[in-house]
Amino acid sequence: MFVKSVDSADDLLRELIPTLRSYDLVLNEAKSVVMLKSARYTEEPDLEALFANAIDEISLQGDDDDFDADYGFQSEWDEDNDEDDLELKATKLLFNSLFDYPGHEENIERFCLPLFSKAGSDFAVEHVLDAFKKRPSMSQIYASYLSKFLDTEGVHDFLVQILADLTVADWQKMWTLAALSQTEPNDDGPVKVALGVLKDANRHEALRAVAATYVGRFGDHTRRKALISVYPKVSNYIQAAIYYSSNGWPKAERSNAKASWAGHGPLHKLLTLAMAKK
């Protein structure tokens, strides 16, 4: 699809992705990229050399698993937190060339950021914080990378600000919540923002459901009571998310949730069976 500028392409993505979702279709971010038309026919031998050096560098230190690219959520959000002791000199050199090759920025980011994440390197944190709102199509990879550095000064607060920002698309906020969910917040602030997202009927149901899960997981008794009060006012889909979040509640509250909600539809019944096996 051809547009007049990178900004126009980002605007198009903001419209295209929710439209596709309304048909139960998902744009595969791992196979989608915004690039200049010149990149379709202009060779960049110097850039190819940088890529080749980075690939050689990793190949000498790892195996084929370092280059896995599973569809969707799996590889980007690997729960294995063991950091590989990778030497990334050539990869950093490639990343530093980011703005020397217009139209190839996302290709470079998609290659480098998962490797920085795997190595536990915060080399690109400042860049990602600056680029997060500028490149919506990179939200999944950006959020995945930042999730490794939630203890780094400014990162957690930045993601909470993204969650509260009304100019950020719902699908970007979903990845943001996924990143924030990797650690317990230090205070009630993020939970309060997530509860506001849940209560906003203008937000997509999928985002509201993820927000409900976050509130149920990290909220205190007062926030859990708020979820209970919201429950009758939302769709069965969001109700199921609230019910699922009760799996981590104190025993008495968990039992009350099961007694009240377990029979509220086929999905609730399946959740009841699944939670009973834990």
N, C-alpha and C positions, 0 to 999 in steps of 0.2 A: 504494500500500500504506500503510495507516494504522497508526501505532504511538503509544505514549503519550508519548514524549519523543524529543528529538534523540539522546540517548545510546542509546535503544532502536533508533533507526534505524541508527546506526553499528554497533551489535551485529548487527543484521539483515544489514547489508552484509557484515560479516566472515564470516557464514555463507553468504549468497547467492552471493557472487562465486566462491568455490572450488567450490560446488555446481554453478553454471553451467559452470565450466571443465571439470568432470568430464564434461559432455555436449558439450564442444568449443564452448561458447557463451561470449561475452564481453559483459559489461555495458558499454555505450558511456558512458564517464564524461562525455563532452561533452554527452550528452543526458539525464543523470541528475542529480537534485538532491534534497537533503534540505531541506524547508521546513516552516514551521508551517502548519497547516491554515487559519489566518486569512489567510495570504497568498494563498489561492486566491480569496478574494472581497473582500479589503480593498484599496482603492485607496491608493496612496502617491504623491500628486501631487508632493510635494517630492522624493522619490527619483527619480521619472520626470524631473523637471527636472534633477537632477544627472546622470543618465544622458545626457539630451539635450545638456547642455553639454559633457560629455566626448566624446560622439560628434561634435559640431560641431568641437570642438578638434582631434580627430584628422583629421577630414575635410578641414579647411583645410590640414593639413600633409602629408597622405599621399594614398593612393589606395585603391581597393577591396581591394588585396592585404593591407592592414593588418587586414582583417576576415575573412581566409580562415580556415576551420575545417574542414580536411580530417579525414577519419575516422581515428581512432587515433593512430599514432605520428608521422605526417609533419610536420604544422605545429607541434606542440609541441616537436619536437626538430630544428628546422631547423639544419643545420650551418653556415649562413652566419652568421659571427660579426661581420659589419659592423653597427655600432650606428648606428641612425638618430638624428639630432639632433632629437628630438621635445621639444616643450614640453608638459609634462603637468600644468599647474596644475589644470585642471578634473578631470582623472583622479585626481589626488592628493586633491582635495576630496571626490570621490565615495568614494574608498577610506577616507578618514578618517571617513566616515559609517557605516562598516561595522556598528557595534553600535547605531546609532540606529534600525535597521530590522530587528528580529528576523525571521528566516525568509528574509531576502534576502542573507544573508552570502555564500553560495556564488555567487549571481548576480553580486555585486559583484566577488568575487575572480576569477571566470572572465573577467570583462571586463577588469579592471585588470592582473592579473599578467602576461598575455602582452604587454601594452603596456609595462609596466615592463621586462620582459625584453628586448623589442625595442629599447628606448631605452637599455639598459644601466644602468637606475636601480635602486639598492639600497634604494629607499624602503621596500619591504615585507619586507626580509630578516628583521628581528627578529620581525615578526608571523608570518611563515611558520615560523620556527624554533619559535615558541611553539604554533602551531596544528597542526603536522605530525601529531602523534599524536592530536590531538583530532578531526580531520576526515579519517578514512581515505579517504573518497570523493574527496578532493582530492589524493591522493598523486601522481598523474601530473603535474598542473599545478604542485604545490609543488616536486616534484623537478626538473622542467624549469626552473622559475624559479631554484632554488638552484644548478643546474648552471652558471649564468652567473657565479656569485660564489664559486667554490670557493677563490679566493685571499683572500676576505674572512675575517677572523679568526673562527674558531669554526665556520664552515660545513662545511668538509671533515670536521672531527672529529665534528661533530654527525651527519653522514650515516653515518660509520663506526659511531657508537654505535647508530644506528637499525638498521644491518645486523646488529649483534650482539645487539640487544634481542629476547629470546624472546617478548615480548608483542606484537610487531609482525607483522602477517600477511605471508605469503609474497609476495603480489602487491604489497604495499607495498615489500618489500625488492627486488623486481625493478626497480621504478622508481628506488629508491635506488642500486642497482648501475649502472643506466643513467646516472644523474647522475655518480657517481664515475668512470665510464669516460671522462668527457670530458677528464680530465687525468691525467697520470702521478703517482702518489703520491710523497710525499717520503721515505717509509720503507716497511718491509715490513709495518707494522701492518695496513693495509687488506687486503693480500693474504692475510695470516694469517687474518683474520676470514672472508674469502671462501672460503678453503680449508676452514675449519670448516663453513661452510654447505654446501659441496659434499659433505663427508663425512657430513653429517647425513641419514640415511636417512628421517627423519621429515619432511623438507622436500619441497615439490613438485618434481617433476622439472624443470619449466621454470625454476624458481629455481636449482636445482642446476646446470643447464646454463649459465645466465648467469654463475653464480659460477665455473664452470670456465673460461669464456671470459675472465673478468677475471683469474683467476690465470695463465692461459696468456699473456695479453697483458702483464701487468705484473710477473709473478714472475721471480725469478732462477733460476739453474741448479738450486738446491736445490728450489725450488717446482715447477719443471718435472719434476724427478725424482719429486716427490710425485704429480703428475698421472699420470705413467706408472704408478706403483704403484697408483693408484686405478682406472685404466682397466679392468682385468679384473673389477672388483667392481661396476660400475654398468651401467645399461641401455644398449642400443644408442643411444638418443637422447642420453644424456649422453656416451657415447663419441664420438659425432659432434661434439659441442661441443668436447671435448678435442682431437679431430683437427683441427677448424677452427682452434682457437687455435694449433696448431703452425705455422700459416702465417707467423707473425711470429717464429719461433724462429731461432737461428743455423743456417746452412746445413746443417751436419752433423747436427744434431738434427732439423731439418726433414726431411731425407732419410731418417733412421731411422724417423721417424713415418710417412712415406709408405710405406716398405717394409713396415712392421709392420701398418699399419691400413687402407691404401687399399682392401682387398678385403673389409672387414667389413660388407658390406651395400650396398643400393642408394644410401642417402644418402651413405655414404662415397665411393662411386664418383662421385656427382655433385659432391661437394665436391672430389674430386681433379681433376676436369675444370675446375671453377670456379677453383681455386687455381692451376692451370697457366696460366690466361689472364692472371693478374695480372703 
